[in-house]
Amino acid sequence: MAGDAWLRKLARVCHEHDIMLIIDDIQVGCGRTGRFFSFEDAGIRPDIVCLSKSLSGYGLPMAIVIYRRDLDVWEPGEHNGTFRGHMPPS
């Protein structure tokens, strides 16, 4: 897991150069490091966070991508994601 000081420096560099900060919390998020998100103690605010967790005792997988509201620029069907809707070819 990345250290808090390193994450803060990385967040500063990303901000200074207008680069999106994406945190992959699949292995260390959802409370696996104490807090829900692994980066909370660093006090940073990533642009995108990837999460994954098994639900139930049977291992039902769930994955989620969380991003800033201003990054949500697609209309339903405009992006070919599973959860974005479907737009048939014209």
PDB file of N, CA, C and O in Angstrom:
ATOM      1  N   MET A   1       0.842  -1.178   0.000  1.00  0.00           N
ATOM      2  CA  MET A   1       0.000   0.000   0.000  1.00  0.00           C
ATOM      3  C   MET A   1       0.886   1.239   0.000  1.00  0.00           C
ATOM      4  O   MET A   1       1.902   1.283   0.693  1.00  0.00           O
ATOM      5  N   ALA A   2       0.505   2.225  -0.763  1.00  0.00           N
ATOM      6  CA  ALA A   2       1.262   3.477  -0.848  1.00  0.00           C
ATOM      7  C   ALA A   2       1.153   4.245   0.469  1.00  0.00           C
ATOM      8  O   ALA A   2       0.099   4.248   1.106  1.00  0.00           O
ATOM      9  N   GLY A   3       2.233   4.888   0.867  1.00  0.00           N
ATOM     10  CA  GLY A   3       2.237   5.675   2.096  1.00  0.00           C
ATOM     11  C   GLY A   3       1.490   6.994   1.929  1.00  0.00           C
ATOM     12  O   GLY A   3       1.326   7.487   0.813  1.00  0.00           O
ATOM     13  N   ASP A   4       1.040   7.558   3.046  1.00  0.00           N
ATOM     14  CA  ASP A   4       0.258   8.797   3.014  1.00  0.00           C
ATOM     15  C   ASP A   4       1.035   9.967   2.429  1.00  0.00           C
ATOM     16  O   ASP A   4       0.494  10.730   1.629  1.00  0.00           O
ATOM     17  N   ALA A   5       2.300  10.118   2.818  1.00  0.00           N
ATOM     18  CA  ALA A   5       3.110  11.232   2.305  1.00  0.00           C
ATOM     19  C   ALA A   5       3.289  11.108   0.794  1.00  0.00           C
ATOM     20  O   ALA A   5       3.199  12.102   0.073  1.00  0.00           O
ATOM     21  N   TRP A   6       3.538   9.906   0.320  1.00  0.00           N
ATOM     22  CA  TRP A   6       3.700   9.681  -1.116  1.00  0.00           C
ATOM     23  C   TRP A   6       2.407  10.004  -1.857  1.00  0.00           C
ATOM     24  O   TRP A   6       2.433  10.641  -2.910  1.00  0.00           O
ATOM     25  N   LEU A   7       1.276   9.564  -1.305  1.00  0.00           N
ATOM     26  CA  LEU A   7      -0.016   9.855  -1.943  1.00  0.00           C
ATOM     27  C   LEU A   7      -0.285  11.361  -2.011  1.00  0.00           C
ATOM     28  O   LEU A   7      -0.790  11.856  -3.019  1.00  0.00           O
ATOM     29  N   ARG A   8       0.050  12.082  -0.951  1.00  0.00           N
ATOM     30  CA  ARG A   8      -0.143  13.538  -0.958  1.00  0.00           C
ATOM     31  C   ARG A   8       0.719  14.198  -2.036  1.00  0.00           C
ATOM     32  O   ARG A   8       0.256  15.101  -2.734  1.00  0.00           O
ATOM     33  N   LYS A   9       1.968  13.753  -2.174  1.00  0.00           N
ATOM     34  CA  LYS A   9       2.850  14.296  -3.209  1.00  0.00           C
ATOM     35  C   LYS A   9       2.302  13.966  -4.600  1.00  0.00           C
ATOM     36  O   LYS A   9       2.287  14.818  -5.489  1.00  0.00           O
ATOM     37  N   LEU A  10       1.860  12.738  -4.774  1.00  0.00           N
ATOM     38  CA  LEU A  10       1.290  12.332  -6.056  1.00  0.00           C
ATOM     39  C   LEU A  10       0.061  13.173  -6.393  1.00  0.00           C
ATOM     40  O   LEU A  10      -0.089  13.632  -7.526  1.00  0.00           O
ATOM     41  N   ALA A  11      -0.815  13.374  -5.416  1.00  0.00           N
ATOM     42  CA  ALA A  11      -2.018  14.188  -5.632  1.00  0.00           C
ATOM     43  C   ALA A  11      -1.635  15.617  -6.020  1.00  0.00           C
ATOM     44  O   ALA A  11      -2.273  16.213  -6.888  1.00  0.00           O
ATOM     45  N   ARG A  12      -0.605  16.166  -5.386  1.00  0.00           N
ATOM     46  CA  ARG A  12      -0.158  17.528  -5.707  1.00  0.00           C
ATOM     47  C   ARG A  12       0.370  17.598  -7.135  1.00  0.00           C
ATOM     48  O   ARG A  12       0.037  18.527  -7.871  1.00  0.00           O
ATOM     49  N   VAL A  13       1.196  16.619  -7.538  1.00  0.00           N
ATOM     50  CA  VAL A  13       1.729  16.593  -8.901  1.00  0.00           C
ATOM     51  C   VAL A  13       0.595  16.471  -9.916  1.00  0.00           C
ATOM     52  O   VAL A  13       0.596  17.169 -10.930  1.00  0.00           O
ATOM     53  N   CYS A  14      -0.358  15.604  -9.657  1.00  0.00           N
ATOM     54  CA  CYS A  14      -1.503  15.446 -10.562  1.00  0.00           C
ATOM     55  C   CYS A  14      -2.274  16.755 -10.686  1.00  0.00           C
ATOM     56  O   CYS A  14      -2.641  17.156 -11.791  1.00  0.00           O
ATOM     57  N   HIS A  15      -2.517  17.413  -9.581  1.00  0.00           N
ATOM     58  CA  HIS A  15      -3.254  18.674  -9.598  1.00  0.00           C
ATOM     59  C   HIS A  15      -2.481  19.755 -10.367  1.00  0.00           C
ATOM     60  O   HIS A  15      -3.060  20.482 -11.175  1.00  0.00           O
ATOM     61  N   GLU A  16      -1.187  19.853 -10.113  1.00  0.00           N
ATOM     62  CA  GLU A  16      -0.365  20.868 -10.778  1.00  0.00           C
ATOM     63  C   GLU A  16      -0.302  20.687 -12.286  1.00  0.00           C
ATOM     64  O   GLU A  16      -0.178  21.666 -13.022  1.00  0.00           O
ATOM     65  N   HIS A  17      -0.386  19.451 -12.755  1.00  0.00           N
ATOM     66  CA  HIS A  17      -0.253  19.161 -14.183  1.00  0.00           C
ATOM     67  C   HIS A  17      -1.572  18.762 -14.832  1.00  0.00           C
ATOM     68  O   HIS A  17      -1.587  18.255 -15.953  1.00  0.00           O
ATOM     69  N   ASP A  18      -2.681  18.988 -14.130  1.00  0.00           N
ATOM     70  CA  ASP A  18      -4.022  18.681 -14.650  1.00  0.00           C
ATOM     71  C   ASP A  18      -4.136  17.221 -15.117  1.00  0.00           C
ATOM     72  O   ASP A  18      -4.627  16.932 -16.209  1.00  0.00           O
ATOM     73  N   ILE A  19      -3.667  16.321 -14.255  1.00  0.00           N
ATOM     74  CA  ILE A  19      -3.734  14.880 -14.504  1.00  0.00           C
ATOM     75  C   ILE A  19      -4.740  14.286 -13.537  1.00  0.00           C
ATOM     76  O   ILE A  19      -4.731  14.603 -12.348  1.00  0.00           O
ATOM     77  N   MET A  20      -5.608  13.423 -14.046  1.00  0.00           N
ATOM     78  CA  MET A  20      -6.569  12.773 -13.157  1.00  0.00           C
ATOM     79  C   MET A  20      -5.854  11.801 -12.229  1.00  0.00           C
ATOM     80  O   MET A  20      -4.964  11.059 -12.646  1.00  0.00           O
ATOM     81  N   LEU A  21      -6.255  11.819 -10.971  1.00  0.00           N
ATOM     82  CA  LEU A  21      -5.723  10.887  -9.981  1.00  0.00           C
ATOM     83  C   LEU A  21      -6.715   9.740  -9.831  1.00  0.00           C
ATOM     84  O   LEU A  21      -7.844   9.935  -9.382  1.00  0.00           O
ATOM     85  N   ILE A  22      -6.283   8.557 -10.207  1.00  0.00           N
ATOM     86  CA  ILE A  22      -7.123   7.365 -10.143  1.00  0.00           C
ATOM     87  C   ILE A  22      -6.543   6.439  -9.082  1.00  0.00           C
ATOM     88  O   ILE A  22      -5.373   6.063  -9.153  1.00  0.00           O
ATOM     89  N   ILE A  23      -7.355   6.076  -8.107  1.00  0.00           N
ATOM     90  CA  ILE A  23      -6.936   5.170  -7.040  1.00  0.00           C
ATOM     91  C   ILE A  23      -7.577   3.801  -7.276  1.00  0.00           C
ATOM     92  O   ILE A  23      -8.796   3.687  -7.401  1.00  0.00           O
ATOM     93  N   ASP A  24      -6.743   2.778  -7.334  1.00  0.00           N
ATOM     94  CA  ASP A  24      -7.218   1.405  -7.453  1.00  0.00           C
ATOM     95  C   ASP A  24      -7.304   0.831  -6.048  1.00  0.00           C
ATOM     96  O   ASP A  24      -6.297   0.389  -5.495  1.00  0.00           O
ATOM     97  N   ASP A  25      -8.484   0.835  -5.474  1.00  0.00           N
ATOM     98  CA  ASP A  25      -8.707   0.351  -4.102  1.00  0.00           C
ATOM     99  C   ASP A  25      -9.292  -1.057  -4.091  1.00  0.00           C
ATOM    100  O   ASP A  25      -9.902  -1.469  -3.104  1.00  0.00           O
ATOM    101  N   ILE A  26      -9.111  -1.795  -5.180  1.00  0.00           N
ATOM    102  CA  ILE A  26      -9.705  -3.129  -5.282  1.00  0.00           C
ATOM    103  C   ILE A  26      -9.133  -4.066  -4.221  1.00  0.00           C
ATOM    104  O   ILE A  26      -9.886  -4.815  -3.598  1.00  0.00           O
ATOM    105  N   GLN A  27      -7.828  -4.041  -4.005  1.00  0.00           N
ATOM    106  CA  GLN A  27      -7.221  -4.942  -3.033  1.00  0.00           C
ATOM    107  C   GLN A  27      -7.205  -4.383  -1.617  1.00  0.00           C
ATOM    108  O   GLN A  27      -7.201  -5.155  -0.658  1.00  0.00           O
ATOM    109  N   VAL A  28      -7.197  -3.051  -1.459  1.00  0.00           N
ATOM    110  CA  VAL A  28      -7.010  -2.474  -0.133  1.00  0.00           C
ATOM    111  C   VAL A  28      -8.183  -1.624   0.349  1.00  0.00           C
ATOM    112  O   VAL A  28      -8.133  -1.102   1.463  1.00  0.00           O
ATOM    113  N   GLY A  29      -9.236  -1.469  -0.453  1.00  0.00           N
ATOM    114  CA  GLY A  29     -10.384  -0.660  -0.043  1.00  0.00           C
ATOM    115  C   GLY A  29     -11.429  -1.468   0.698  1.00  0.00           C
ATOM    116  O   GLY A  29     -11.192  -2.619   1.066  1.00  0.00           O
ATOM    117  N   CYS A  30     -12.566  -0.872   0.914  1.00  0.00           N
ATOM    118  CA  CYS A  30     -13.704  -1.498   1.590  1.00  0.00           C
ATOM    119  C   CYS A  30     -13.346  -1.949   3.008  1.00  0.00           C
ATOM    120  O   CYS A  30     -13.772  -3.012   3.461  1.00  0.00           O
ATOM    121  N   GLY A  31     -12.558  -1.124   3.697  1.00  0.00           N
ATOM    122  CA  GLY A  31     -12.231  -1.395   5.083  1.00  0.00           C
ATOM    123  C   GLY A  31     -11.065  -2.323   5.315  1.00  0.00           C
ATOM    124  O   GLY A  31     -10.772  -2.651   6.464  1.00  0.00           O
ATOM    125  N   ARG A  32     -10.397  -2.754   4.284  1.00  0.00           N
ATOM    126  CA  ARG A  32      -9.313  -3.726   4.452  1.00  0.00           C
ATOM    127  C   ARG A  32      -8.088  -3.135   5.162  1.00  0.00           C
ATOM    128  O   ARG A  32      -7.262  -3.882   5.687  1.00  0.00           O
ATOM    129  N   THR A  33      -7.965  -1.797   5.184  1.00  0.00           N
ATOM    130  CA  THR A  33      -6.830  -1.163   5.851  1.00  0.00           C
ATOM    131  C   THR A  33      -7.267  -0.377   7.084  1.00  0.00           C
ATOM    132  O   THR A  33      -6.481   0.395   7.635  1.00  0.00           O
ATOM    133  N   GLY A  34      -8.481  -0.561   7.513  1.00  0.00           N
ATOM    134  CA  GLY A  34      -9.014   0.157   8.675  1.00  0.00           C
ATOM    135  C   GLY A  34     -10.134   1.101   8.275  1.00  0.00           C
ATOM    136  O   GLY A  34     -11.276   0.925   8.697  1.00  0.00           O
ATOM    137  N   ARG A  35      -9.823   2.084   7.478  1.00  0.00           N
ATOM    138  CA  ARG A  35     -10.845   2.999   6.966  1.00  0.00           C
ATOM    139  C   ARG A  35     -11.499   2.378   5.741  1.00  0.00           C
ATOM    140  O   ARG A  35     -10.985   1.409   5.182  1.00  0.00           O
ATOM    141  N   PHE A  36     -12.643   2.939   5.318  1.00  0.00           N
ATOM    142  CA  PHE A  36     -13.315   2.351   4.154  1.00  0.00           C
ATOM    143  C   PHE A  36     -12.438   2.472   2.916  1.00  0.00           C
ATOM    144  O   PHE A  36     -12.237   1.495   2.195  1.00  0.00           O
ATOM    145  N   PHE A  37     -11.910   3.682   2.668  1.00  0.00           N
ATOM    146  CA  PHE A  37     -10.993   3.884   1.547  1.00  0.00           C
ATOM    147  C   PHE A  37      -9.562   3.884   2.083  1.00  0.00           C
ATOM    148  O   PHE A  37      -9.297   4.436   3.151  1.00  0.00           O
ATOM    149  N   SER A  38      -8.654   3.275   1.351  1.00  0.00           N
ATOM    150  CA  SER A  38      -7.263   3.185   1.815  1.00  0.00           C
ATOM    151  C   SER A  38      -6.565   4.535   1.860  1.00  0.00           C
ATOM    152  O   SER A  38      -5.580   4.689   2.582  1.00  0.00           O
ATOM    153  N   PHE A  39      -7.044   5.507   1.115  1.00  0.00           N
ATOM    154  CA  PHE A  39      -6.378   6.803   0.995  1.00  0.00           C
ATOM    155  C   PHE A  39      -6.933   7.859   1.950  1.00  0.00           C
ATOM    156  O   PHE A  39      -6.463   8.997   1.929  1.00  0.00           O
ATOM    157  N   GLU A  40      -7.905   7.525   2.777  1.00  0.00           N
ATOM    158  CA  GLU A  40      -8.538   8.510   3.654  1.00  0.00           C
ATOM    159  C   GLU A  40      -7.550   9.191   4.605  1.00  0.00           C
ATOM    160  O   GLU A  40      -7.632  10.402   4.813  1.00  0.00           O
ATOM    161  N   ASP A  41      -6.628   8.436   5.178  1.00  0.00           N
ATOM    162  CA  ASP A  41      -5.671   9.025   6.111  1.00  0.00           C
ATOM    163  C   ASP A  41      -4.734  10.022   5.439  1.00  0.00           C
ATOM    164  O   ASP A  41      -4.182  10.899   6.103  1.00  0.00           O
ATOM    165  N   ALA A  42      -4.550   9.895   4.128  1.00  0.00           N
ATOM    166  CA  ALA A  42      -3.687  10.819   3.389  1.00  0.00           C
ATOM    167  C   ALA A  42      -4.379  12.168   3.174  1.00  0.00           C
ATOM    168  O   ALA A  42      -3.719  13.164   2.878  1.00  0.00           O
ATOM    169  N   GLY A  43      -5.704  12.202   3.322  1.00  0.00           N
ATOM    170  CA  GLY A  43      -6.435  13.447   3.157  1.00  0.00           C
ATOM    171  C   GLY A  43      -6.537  13.918   1.716  1.00  0.00           C
ATOM    172  O   GLY A  43      -6.701  15.112   1.464  1.00  0.00           O
ATOM    173  N   ILE A  44      -6.442  12.993   0.768  1.00  0.00           N
ATOM    174  CA  ILE A  44      -6.542  13.371  -0.644  1.00  0.00           C
ATOM    175  C   ILE A  44      -7.936  13.071  -1.172  1.00  0.00           C
ATOM    176  O   ILE A  44      -8.709  12.337  -0.558  1.00  0.00           O
ATOM    177  N   ARG A  45      -8.237  13.656  -2.322  1.00  0.00           N
ATOM    178  CA  ARG A  45      -9.534  13.418  -2.964  1.00  0.00           C
ATOM    179  C   ARG A  45      -9.282  13.026  -4.420  1.00  0.00           C
ATOM    180  O   ARG A  45      -9.115  13.893  -5.277  1.00  0.00           O
ATOM    181  N   PRO A  46      -9.253  11.723  -4.699  1.00  0.00           N
ATOM    182  CA  PRO A  46      -8.989  11.283  -6.071  1.00  0.00           C
ATOM    183  C   PRO A  46     -10.146  11.643  -7.003  1.00  0.00           C
ATOM    184  O   PRO A  46     -11.269  11.897  -6.567  1.00  0.00           O
ATOM    185  N   ASP A  47      -9.834  11.655  -8.297  1.00  0.00           N
ATOM    186  CA  ASP A  47     -10.856  11.916  -9.301  1.00  0.00           C
ATOM    187  C   ASP A  47     -11.697  10.666  -9.564  1.00  0.00           C
ATOM    188  O   ASP A  47     -12.906  10.749  -9.780  1.00  0.00           O
ATOM    189  N   ILE A  48     -11.034   9.511  -9.542  1.00  0.00           N
ATOM    190  CA  ILE A  48     -11.697   8.231  -9.806  1.00  0.00           C
ATOM    191  C   ILE A  48     -11.191   7.209  -8.799  1.00  0.00           C
ATOM    192  O   ILE A  48     -10.001   7.171  -8.485  1.00  0.00           O
ATOM    193  N   VAL A  49     -12.113   6.369  -8.286  1.00  0.00           N
ATOM    194  CA  VAL A  49     -11.753   5.288  -7.367  1.00  0.00           C
ATOM    195  C   VAL A  49     -12.374   3.997  -7.901  1.00  0.00           C
ATOM    196  O   VAL A  49     -13.569   3.950  -8.191  1.00  0.00           O
ATOM    197  N   CYS A  50     -11.563   2.962  -8.028  1.00  0.00           N
ATOM    198  CA  CYS A  50     -12.035   1.635  -8.437  1.00  0.00           C
ATOM    199  C   CYS A  50     -12.133   0.758  -7.194  1.00  0.00           C
ATOM    200  O   CYS A  50     -11.192   0.679  -6.404  1.00  0.00           O
ATOM    201  N   LEU A  51     -13.277   0.103  -7.027  1.00  0.00           N
ATOM    202  CA  LEU A  51     -13.518  -0.765  -5.874  1.00  0.00           C
ATOM    203  C   LEU A  51     -14.036  -2.119  -6.339  1.00  0.00           C
ATOM    204  O   LEU A  51     -14.603  -2.241  -7.425  1.00  0.00           O
ATOM    205  N   SER A  52     -13.837  -3.119  -5.517  1.00  0.00           N
ATOM    206  CA  SER A  52     -14.394  -4.431  -5.779  1.00  0.00           C
ATOM    207  C   SER A  52     -14.512  -5.164  -4.451  1.00  0.00           C
ATOM    208  O   SER A  52     -13.654  -5.016  -3.581  1.00  0.00           O
ATOM    209  N   LYS A  53     -15.549  -5.938  -4.294  1.00  0.00           N
ATOM    210  CA  LYS A  53     -15.774  -6.654  -3.038  1.00  0.00           C
ATOM    211  C   LYS A  53     -16.664  -7.853  -3.321  1.00  0.00           C
ATOM    212  O   LYS A  53     -17.516  -7.824  -4.209  1.00  0.00           O
ATOM    213  N   SER A  54     -16.452  -8.883  -2.561  1.00  0.00           N
ATOM    214  CA  SER A  54     -17.325 -10.042  -2.637  1.00  0.00           C
ATOM    215  C   SER A  54     -18.492  -9.824  -1.682  1.00  0.00           C
ATOM    216  O   SER A  54     -18.288  -9.493  -0.514  1.00  0.00           O
ATOM    217  N   LEU A  55     -19.701 -10.007  -2.168  1.00  0.00           N
ATOM    218  CA  LEU A  55     -20.892  -9.889  -1.326  1.00  0.00           C
ATOM    219  C   LEU A  55     -21.370 -11.272  -0.932  1.00  0.00           C
ATOM    220  O   LEU A  55     -21.262 -12.218  -1.712  1.00  0.00           O
ATOM    221  N   SER A  56     -21.879 -11.388   0.234  1.00  0.00           N
ATOM    222  CA  SER A  56     -22.430 -12.638   0.771  1.00  0.00           C
ATOM    223  C   SER A  56     -21.322 -13.641   1.070  1.00  0.00           C
ATOM    224  O   SER A  56     -20.155 -13.376   0.783  1.00  0.00           O
ATOM    225  N   GLY A  57     -21.658 -14.731   1.613  1.00  0.00           N
ATOM    226  CA  GLY A  57     -20.699 -15.788   1.924  1.00  0.00           C
ATOM    227  C   GLY A  57     -20.384 -16.664   0.738  1.00  0.00           C
ATOM    228  O   GLY A  57     -19.542 -17.557   0.827  1.00  0.00           O
ATOM    229  N   TYR A  58     -21.060 -16.414  -0.383  1.00  0.00           N
ATOM    230  CA  TYR A  58     -20.874 -17.253  -1.566  1.00  0.00           C
ATOM    231  C   TYR A  58     -19.959 -16.611  -2.603  1.00  0.00           C
ATOM    232  O   TYR A  58     -19.754 -17.180  -3.675  1.00  0.00           O
ATOM    233  N   GLY A  59     -19.405 -15.434  -2.303  1.00  0.00           N
ATOM    234  CA  GLY A  59     -18.451 -14.812  -3.206  1.00  0.00           C
ATOM    235  C   GLY A  59     -19.068 -14.084  -4.387  1.00  0.00           C
ATOM    236  O   GLY A  59     -18.428 -13.969  -5.433  1.00  0.00           O
ATOM    237  N   LEU A  60     -20.297 -13.588  -4.252  1.00  0.00           N
ATOM    238  CA  LEU A  60     -20.920 -12.831  -5.336  1.00  0.00           C
ATOM    239  C   LEU A  60     -20.102 -11.567  -5.584  1.00  0.00           C
ATOM    240  O   LEU A  60     -20.045 -10.701  -4.711  1.00  0.00           O
ATOM    241  N   PRO A  61     -19.464 -11.435  -6.753  1.00  0.00           N
ATOM    242  CA  PRO A  61     -18.580 -10.294  -6.988  1.00  0.00           C
ATOM    243  C   PRO A  61     -19.343  -9.014  -7.326  1.00  0.00           C
ATOM    244  O   PRO A  61     -20.396  -9.046  -7.963  1.00  0.00           O
ATOM    245  N   MET A  62     -18.796  -7.912  -6.891  1.00  0.00           N
ATOM    246  CA  MET A  62     -19.338  -6.605  -7.237  1.00  0.00           C
ATOM    247  C   MET A  62     -18.148  -5.676  -7.462  1.00  0.00           C
ATOM    248  O   MET A  62     -17.235  -5.618  -6.638  1.00  0.00           O
ATOM    249  N   ALA A  63     -18.160  -4.961  -8.564  1.00  0.00           N
ATOM    250  CA  ALA A  63     -17.114  -3.978  -8.842  1.00  0.00           C
ATOM    251  C   ALA A  63     -17.803  -2.652  -9.127  1.00  0.00           C
ATOM    252  O   ALA A  63     -18.900  -2.615  -9.684  1.00  0.00           O
ATOM    253  N   ILE A  64     -17.146  -1.568  -8.738  1.00  0.00           N
ATOM    254  CA  ILE A  64     -17.743  -0.253  -8.909  1.00  0.00           C
ATOM    255  C   ILE A  64     -16.635   0.763  -9.206  1.00  0.00           C
ATOM    256  O   ILE A  64     -15.511   0.638  -8.721  1.00  0.00           O
ATOM    257  N   VAL A  65     -16.975   1.750  -9.996  1.00  0.00           N
ATOM    258  CA  VAL A  65     -16.077   2.866 -10.266  1.00  0.00           C
ATOM    259  C   VAL A  65     -16.784   4.123  -9.779  1.00  0.00           C
ATOM    260  O   VAL A  65     -17.911   4.413 -10.183  1.00  0.00           O
ATOM    261  N   ILE A  66     -16.113   4.858  -8.913  1.00  0.00           N
ATOM    262  CA  ILE A  66     -16.661   6.103  -8.361  1.00  0.00           C
ATOM    263  C   ILE A  66     -15.855   7.248  -8.957  1.00  0.00           C
ATOM    264  O   ILE A  66     -14.625   7.197  -8.984  1.00  0.00           O
ATOM    265  N   TYR A  67     -16.535   8.268  -9.430  1.00  0.00           N
ATOM    266  CA  TYR A  67     -15.810   9.401  -9.989  1.00  0.00           C
ATOM    267  C   TYR A  67     -16.523  10.703  -9.662  1.00  0.00           C
ATOM    268  O   TYR A  67     -17.698  10.721  -9.295  1.00  0.00           O
ATOM    269  N   ARG A  68     -15.767  11.801  -9.807  1.00  0.00           N
ATOM    270  CA  ARG A  68     -16.329  13.119  -9.541  1.00  0.00           C
ATOM    271  C   ARG A  68     -17.519  13.362 -10.461  1.00  0.00           C
ATOM    272  O   ARG A  68     -17.522  12.931 -11.614  1.00  0.00           O
ATOM    273  N   ARG A  69     -18.515  14.044  -9.951  1.00  0.00           N
ATOM    274  CA  ARG A  69     -19.741  14.307 -10.716  1.00  0.00           C
ATOM    275  C   ARG A  69     -19.445  15.031 -12.029  1.00  0.00           C
ATOM    276  O   ARG A  69     -20.084  14.749 -13.042  1.00  0.00           O
ATOM    277  N   ASP A  70     -18.494  15.953 -12.025  1.00  0.00           N
ATOM    278  CA  ASP A  70     -18.208  16.704 -13.252  1.00  0.00           C
ATOM    279  C   ASP A  70     -17.565  15.848 -14.338  1.00  0.00           C
ATOM    280  O   ASP A  70     -17.481  16.281 -15.487  1.00  0.00           O
ATOM    281  N   LEU A  71     -17.113  14.653 -14.004  1.00  0.00           N
ATOM    282  CA  LEU A  71     -16.565  13.742 -15.008  1.00  0.00           C
ATOM    283  C   LEU A  71     -17.652  12.907 -15.677  1.00  0.00           C
ATOM    284  O   LEU A  71     -17.378  12.231 -16.669  1.00  0.00           O
ATOM    285  N   ASP A  72     -18.851  12.936 -15.169  1.00  0.00           N
ATOM    286  CA  ASP A  72     -19.969  12.167 -15.722  1.00  0.00           C
ATOM    287  C   ASP A  72     -20.596  12.970 -16.860  1.00  0.00           C
ATOM    288  O   ASP A  72     -21.574  13.692 -16.665  1.00  0.00           O
ATOM    289  N   VAL A  73     -20.022  12.831 -18.036  1.00  0.00           N
ATOM    290  CA  VAL A  73     -20.465  13.642 -19.173  1.00  0.00           C
ATOM    291  C   VAL A  73     -21.200  12.833 -20.243  1.00  0.00           C
ATOM    292  O   VAL A  73     -21.658  13.402 -21.234  1.00  0.00           O
ATOM    293  N   TRP A  74     -21.317  11.536 -20.065  1.00  0.00           N
ATOM    294  CA  TRP A  74     -21.976  10.700 -21.056  1.00  0.00           C
ATOM    295  C   TRP A  74     -23.479  10.660 -20.842  1.00  0.00           C
ATOM    296  O   TRP A  74     -23.966  10.677 -19.711  1.00  0.00           O
ATOM    297  N   GLU A  75     -24.192  10.608 -21.935  1.00  0.00           N
ATOM    298  CA  GLU A  75     -25.633  10.385 -21.911  1.00  0.00           C
ATOM    299  C   GLU A  75     -25.872   8.873 -21.949  1.00  0.00           C
ATOM    300  O   GLU A  75     -24.993   8.127 -22.380  1.00  0.00           O
ATOM    301  N   PRO A  76     -27.060   8.404 -21.500  1.00  0.00           N
ATOM    302  CA  PRO A  76     -27.348   6.966 -21.584  1.00  0.00           C
ATOM    303  C   PRO A  76     -27.162   6.465 -23.018  1.00  0.00           C
ATOM    304  O   PRO A  76     -27.653   7.076 -23.967  1.00  0.00           O
ATOM    305  N   GLY A  77     -26.458   5.361 -23.159  1.00  0.00           N
ATOM    306  CA  GLY A  77     -26.228   4.769 -24.467  1.00  0.00           C
ATOM    307  C   GLY A  77     -25.020   5.332 -25.201  1.00  0.00           C
ATOM    308  O   GLY A  77     -24.568   4.746 -26.185  1.00  0.00           O
ATOM    309  N   GLU A  78     -24.494   6.453 -24.740  1.00  0.00           N
ATOM    310  CA  GLU A  78     -23.354   7.067 -25.417  1.00  0.00           C
ATOM    311  C   GLU A  78     -22.062   6.301 -25.121  1.00  0.00           C
ATOM    312  O   GLU A  78     -21.142   6.297 -25.938  1.00  0.00           O
ATOM    313  N   HIS A  79     -21.993   5.668 -23.979  1.00  0.00           N
ATOM    314  CA  HIS A  79     -20.829   4.874 -23.578  1.00  0.00           C
ATOM    315  C   HIS A  79     -21.267   3.422 -23.548  1.00  0.00           C
ATOM    316  O   HIS A  79     -22.319   3.106 -22.993  1.00  0.00           O
ATOM    317  N   ASN A  80     -20.486   2.543 -24.128  1.00  0.00           N
ATOM    318  CA  ASN A  80     -20.877   1.135 -24.203  1.00  0.00           C
ATOM    319  C   ASN A  80     -20.517   0.357 -22.958  1.00  0.00           C
ATOM    320  O   ASN A  80     -19.875  -0.689 -23.045  1.00  0.00           O
ATOM    321  N   GLY A  81     -20.919   0.851 -21.803  1.00  0.00           N
ATOM    322  CA  GLY A  81     -20.696   0.129 -20.559  1.00  0.00           C
ATOM    323  C   GLY A  81     -21.928  -0.697 -20.212  1.00  0.00           C
ATOM    324  O   GLY A  81     -23.030  -0.423 -20.687  1.00  0.00           O
ATOM    325  N   THR A  82     -21.730  -1.683 -19.401  1.00  0.00           N
ATOM    326  CA  THR A  82     -22.823  -2.564 -19.005  1.00  0.00           C
ATOM    327  C   THR A  82     -23.946  -1.806 -18.314  1.00  0.00           C
ATOM    328  O   THR A  82     -25.117  -2.134 -18.505  1.00  0.00           O
ATOM    329  N   PHE A  83     -23.610  -0.798 -17.514  1.00  0.00           N
ATOM    330  CA  PHE A  83     -24.606  -0.121 -16.703  1.00  0.00           C
ATOM    331  C   PHE A  83     -24.976   1.250 -17.242  1.00  0.00           C
ATOM    332  O   PHE A  83     -25.600   2.029 -16.521  1.00  0.00           O
ATOM    333  N   ARG A  84     -24.626   1.574 -18.455  1.00  0.00           N
ATOM    334  CA  ARG A  84     -24.893   2.886 -19.030  1.00  0.00           C
ATOM    335  C   ARG A  84     -26.113   2.882 -19.945  1.00  0.00           C
ATOM    336  O   ARG A  84     -26.472   3.928 -20.486  1.00  0.00           O
ATOM    337  N   GLY A  85     -26.738   1.766 -20.127  1.00  0.00           N
ATOM    338  CA  GLY A  85     -27.857   1.705 -21.063  1.00  0.00           C
ATOM    339  C   GLY A  85     -27.363   1.198 -22.396  1.00  0.00           C
ATOM    340  O   GLY A  85     -26.169   0.960 -22.576  1.00  0.00           O
ATOM    341  N   HIS A  86     -28.277   1.034 -23.327  1.00  0.00           N
ATOM    342  CA  HIS A  86     -27.912   0.489 -24.629  1.00  0.00           C
ATOM    343  C   HIS A  86     -28.554   1.322 -25.713  1.00  0.00           C
ATOM    344  O   HIS A  86     -29.733   1.669 -25.630  1.00  0.00           O
ATOM    345  N   MET A  87     -27.790   1.636 -26.709  1.00  0.00           N
ATOM    346  CA  MET A  87     -28.314   2.373 -27.855  1.00  0.00           C
ATOM    347  C   MET A  87     -28.027   1.527 -29.093  1.00  0.00           C
ATOM    348  O   MET A  87     -26.867   1.310 -29.443  1.00  0.00           O
ATOM    349  N   PRO A  88     -29.085   1.047 -29.759  1.00  0.00           N
ATOM    350  CA  PRO A  88     -28.862   0.211 -30.944  1.00  0.00           C
ATOM    351  C   PRO A  88     -28.195   1.007 -32.062  1.00  0.00           C
ATOM    352  O   PRO A  88     -28.342   2.227 -32.125  1.00  0.00           O
ATOM    353  N   PRO A  89     -27.458   0.319 -32.952  1.00  0.00           N
ATOM    354  CA  PRO A  89     -26.817   1.020 -34.068  1.00  0.00           C
ATOM    355  C   PRO A  89     -27.860   1.696 -34.961  1.00  0.00           C
ATOM    356  O   PRO A  89     -28.969   1.188 -35.124  1.00  0.00           O
ATOM    357  N   SER A  90     -27.497   2.839 -35.532  1.00  0.00           N
ATOM    358  CA  SER A  90     -28.451   3.556 -36.391  1.00  0.00           C
ATOM    359  C   SER A  90     -28.399   3.084 -37.814  1.00  0.00           C
ATOM    360  O   SER A  90     -29.139   3.588 -38.659  1.00  0.00           O
TER     361      SER A  90
END
